[in-house]
Amino acid sequence: MLALTSWPSPPEVPVVSSIPNFDKLVHALLYGVEGFLLCRALSRPGETRSPWLRALAVGGLLAVWATLDEIHQIWIPGRSMEGSDVLADTVGGVIGACVAALRSQVPPSPRLSDTPRKAGPPGPGRSPTASKP
């Protein structure tokens, strides 16, 4: 993320540059992924604390990071500091962290390999009498 925001005068993509506030959607999406991954990375198996506390902490951390990132852009040529970018980053990060918290509360579904096998007709190359003693 820091490498992307340190890129001086990034090129504009004509197709999406004409869409109003499209950059805010990109900000929210990138920080949403970061919030989700960070919240998942900080979880531990068997943890007794609420995943919502972790999501709140990750959201707060990303709000601070977004603010510092926008301040840092003052010194990057072709970049500017925007409060609406901080807001989009924070909202995206909080939503991503909340999705991770929700996902951690859902019990895992049984894997296909965990289901018992049913006895069925013999497969190719196996004869029905090969398994009999």
N, C-alpha and C positions, 0 to 999 in steps of 0.2 A: 504494500500500500504506500509506503514511504517513497519507494522508487517511482510509482505512478504520479504521486503528487509533487515530486521534485522535478518532473519533466518540464523544462521551460517551453512555453508556447506550444502545447500539444496540437497536433493537426485536428482540424474539424472534419467531421464526417457529414457531407452535405445532406444525406438522406435524413439523419436524425437531428441535425443542427437546427432545422426549421421547426421542430416540435418544441413548444414552449415548456420550459422547466424539465426537459428530458434529462439534463445532467443531475437533477435532484433524485430522479428515479435510479440512475446509475449509482449515485452516492449511497442511497438506501440499500440497494441490492448488494453492493460490495461490503458495506458494513454489516448487513444482515448475515451474509456468509461468514464474515469474520466473527460476529457474535455467536452464531451457531457453533462454529468450530472451536472457539475459545471456551464456550460453556461445556461442550462435550469433552474437551481436553482436560478441563479442571474437575470433571466428575470422577469419583472413585467407586469401585464395586463395594456394595454393602454400606455405603455412606448413610448416616442417620439424619443428617441435616436436610432440610427441604431444598429441592432443586430450584425453587423460586428465589431463595436467598442468593444462590449462586447466580441465577439469571439477573437479579437486581444488581449484584456486585459487578458482573460483566457489563451490564448496561451502563453503570456509573463509570467504570473504567474506560469504556469506549467513548462516553461523552467527554471525558477529560482528554482522551487521545484525539478525538475529532477537533476539539478546541485548539489543542497545541498544534495539530496539523494545519489548521487554517491560519493560525498565527505565523507558522513557519513559511507559509506561502507568500507572505509579504515580501520576502527577500528573493523570491524566484521570479525571473523575468517572464512577463506574459501571464502571470498568475495574480490572483487577488484574493483577499480574505472576505468571505461572505458568511454572515450569521445563518442564512437559510441553508447553507451547506452543512453547518454544524448541526442544525436541527434535523436535516434529512439523515445525516450520519447517525445521530443518536437514536432516532426513531427506528432506523433500519437495524442497528445493533441490538436494541432492546427487543425488537420483534424476533430477530434471529436467535437470541438467547432464550426467549420465551418458548420458541418452537423446540429448542433443544430440551428445555425443562419439561415441556409437555411430552416429548418423545421418551424421556427417561422414566416417566411415570407409567407408560404403557407396557404391560408385561410382554416379553418377547414371544413371538409366535413360534410354535415348534418347527424345527427344521425338517426338511423332507427326509433326511437320513435318520431322524429320531422316530419316525412312524414305524410301527411293526409291519413286517412284510407278510403279505398273504400268500399262501401256497397257491400256485396257479399252474397252468399247463407248462410242460417242460419247454425250455427255450431251444433255439437251434443248436444242434450238436449234442443234445442231451437226450438220452432215451428214458422212457418212463420206468424202465426196470433197472436203470443204473444205480438208483438210490436205494433199492431194496436189497436186504442182506441175503 
